[in-house]
Amino acid sequence: MLDKIDLSKKIAKSEYKKLMAPLLLRLAELQRTAREMGIPVAVVFEGWDAAGKGTLINSLSLALDPRGCKVHPINAPTEEELLRPWLWRFWARTPESGRAAVFDRSWYGRVLVERVDGIVKKKEWATAYEEITTFERQLADSGTVIVKLFLHIRKKEQKKRFKKLLENPATSWKVTKDDWRRHEQYDEYVDATEEMLEKTSTQWAPWTVVESHDRRYAAVKAFAVLIEALQWRIAEKTGTTAVRPTPAAKSAPRTSSLESAVLDKVDLSLSMDAATYDEQMDRLQARLRDLEHQIYRKRIPVVIAYEGWDAAGKGGNIRRMVQGMDPRGYEVVPFAAPSDVEKRHHYLWRFWTVLPKAGHITIYDRTWYGRVLVERVEGFCAETDWRRAYREINEMEEHWARFGVAIVKFWLHIDRKEQLRRFKARQAIAYKQWKITDEDWRNREKWNAYRAAVDEMLLRTSTSYAPWTIVEANCKLYARVKTLSTVVQRLEQAL
Amino acid sequence: MLDKIDLSKKIAKSEYKKLMAPLLLRLAELQRTAREMGIPVAVVFEGWDAAGKGTLINSLSLALDPRGCKVHPINAPTEEELLRPWLWRFWARTPESGRAAVFDRSWYGRVLVERVDGIVKKKEWATAYEEITTFERQLADSGTVIVKLFLHIRKKEQKKRFKKLLENPATSWKVTKDDWRRHEQYDEYVDATEEMLEKTSTQWAPWTVVESHDRRYAAVKAFAVLIEALQWRIAEKTGTTAVRPTPAAKSAPRTSSLESAVLDKVDLSLSMDAATYDEQMDRLQARLRDLEHQIYRKRIPVVIAYEGWDAAGKGGNIRRMVQGMDPRGYEVVPFAAPSDVEKRHHYLWRFWTVLPKAGHITIYDRTWYGRVLVERVEGFCAETDWRRAYREINEMEEHWARFGVAIVKFWLHIDRKEQLRRFKARQAIAYKQWKITDEDWRNREKWNAYRAAVDEMLLRTSTSYAPWTIVEANCKLYARVKTLSTVVQRLEQAL
């Protein structure tokens, strides 16, 4: 998903001071509180070379009371350090209560540079994911706040920055041969980074990707994330269920507007004419029927999950998906609010029970992602519940994938204007009126909250074993062909 | 550790009713409360064939309100079930809120019978440990109480029971060829079971070994453990920090007296005469010095951990351990109550920092096990903290072992009478008086609480990578030879 993140976000110079001033005040205030309450804080900076880690760490340590904060630059382990288990040097540097430790690179080197450069064996870095989440859980369980920031820039931007540094004799030494080598390995690092984000984002130590093309935007986001994490922990410790922001915090930018945006990059102008559509659909539907029989013979179970905005066209899309299929091989299961019986079970239970058996297909019309979408936005579950859910969902999907389930997940995306057009059309046409309810209009009011939830969902649950496909659905024809061809590809790959 | 558990515990027939009556009342009471509060309960029964699972499950389901309880007998997966990920059938059977699900065998079949019989590949059952802890964590996080009981009998006892069943034509059908085959594989199952207990005992779903040679004892213990778990969860949910037992519960046997006892089996009469001692020590000390140089050359780090009763002779033992060693190769680090600086860190931090580098030896005089011994008994940390610590400690030691650290852990064991004798002797001899403090006498008062803590520690933290050695220390000479020879053996094995 890294390649899909919108990196165009900017904050103008004129606005920057206005935004930062209250953040600095608030951070100082929270640091004092954390100190008094004896809360240890660990801030991890990872990211691309020249993404601006140095500058950002600098401003952070200026903002924090230096007596309560220590920066740890992490390089390759020394000889002394190599003589101990690899986490030893990080345990030694864990912050004491009331102090902050800022890590300029960190234990994640094990699964990034040491992995890509082949310094450690596959078995070692593969084990490290668990060792890292264990390490962080132990710290978090004893009260440490852990904030992990990944500073993200694209390969092109990195090259531009390297060149700029080289042009100036005062900075040219900063770009080393190793930097260029890693630049060449950008794509390998993307793979390693995505796996790292996927395997080590836990509710006790989640990753935040910081869009760093614009340094001002990156600074505001990094500060806001740190502030939010501190507020959260302090509130938890004082037993206040909700975080009560002080006046200074109120004027701070809402972090929801700072979420990484994947949806912004979606090109909703994509469309398809009827003739192409007809031709493609005929071909794909025939192909799918064929594949359906093949996966039956090969005993491959298939999960197709549909999520999307109200009126994004899920129903029609699913109808066309199954049109040519053999009904003995698939089942469409729609999910709405849980029934009484379902409510009495774990929220994942009702999705487990209809899991297809090997050789069969289940199409989920709305899914377990309700936990991090509607339940999150409408407050149907506690914040800790939906925060924990990203990991629980990944774990469930990984378990399925390990058994051999082919998982395809669709987010049907339309923009707000298109939704309004469709709502109005539904109201105008008598036989479509049942499709539009007051609830739809209410949900529409919360578009931005939903959007933030969708962005976070796409980032946190797009995994190697169960990736999301974002479907540009302003044009229904285009959307139907895209979903169908995605399923066809996925099945071909599974066979 | 399974072979070291004391299985001789008995409850007389005359006492049984007196003990069970309040337990039955209390359980019914707690089940009602759990039902009203919507708490789901999962009880897992695993254990040896003929250990008495059936009888016990029967009495349990009679004690519980049948409308709120369902027994799930788990056999080999059906064809239908084999067509899904292996946890599917257990997800489908998870209890709904307010209900209890009793599993007669369970998802642990994956790492027991399916492992030993080679039904699943090593990769599959090795992965299952994580899948199981994840599954249980997800249930626990959503509020399910999980109680896991392993009914333990010895091979000889199993044979006796099989024979008895065979003698009676009404029961002879119960003993199958498979049962005999598994009986022959008893030792293989011990290995699998010990690994299972080690890898899947979490603070959210701990294992309890139920000594089942005596059926009455087993029943009382199983009921008491279930009651304790329910009380704990109800107290947690109502926000009462301590469990306030109702009158019925007060007359119930304290579960601490039901802890599995390893120490009971220790033969404290073991001793050694001075001549043998001198001869052995000379030989072993010379050998250790030689090994010390070899591990230096091979760069193997060594951790020797000493725990034991006050006056068990740790100091003198350590002195003899290092007497012949090259002082450049080892360090003895004594640990008492944490300093101010240490208190401001994670409780494991101070043990990490003095970890030996490769090729060196650190002897810990008292250790990280203080968390589950003195801190537990004296209430220096919360119950959740020490309960969590077993897993944290295992994780730390596993991380060390993976790097190649050879870990030797000693529990120096004496009985209460011997301790008293030594205390008095210390008081009598002027130059030894500093060794005996008021605190020692106070600790002595809590002998039983400490003993329960030691038993639980030995059971929960004796792992394949860091096993405990219990040292019979009533005779100091014997103890010194045993620790020294254990270290020698461990180093020979590591080289």
Interface residues (C-beta under 8 A of the other chain):
Chain A: G38 E80 L83 R84 P85 W86 L87 W88 W91 A92 T94 E96 S97 G98 R99 T127 E130 E131 T134 Q138 L139 D141 S142 T144 R299 P301 V341 K343 R344 H345 H346 Y347 L348 W349 W352 T353 L355 K357 A358 G359 R388 E392 E395 H399 W400 R402 F403 V405
Chain B: G38 E80 L83 R84 P85 W86 L87 W88 W91 A92 T94 E96 S97 G98 R99 T127 E130 E131 T134 Q138 L139 D141 S142 T144 R299 P301 V341 K343 R344 H345 H346 Y347 L348 W349 W352 T353 L355 K357 A358 G359 R388 E392 E395 H399 W400 R402 F403 V405
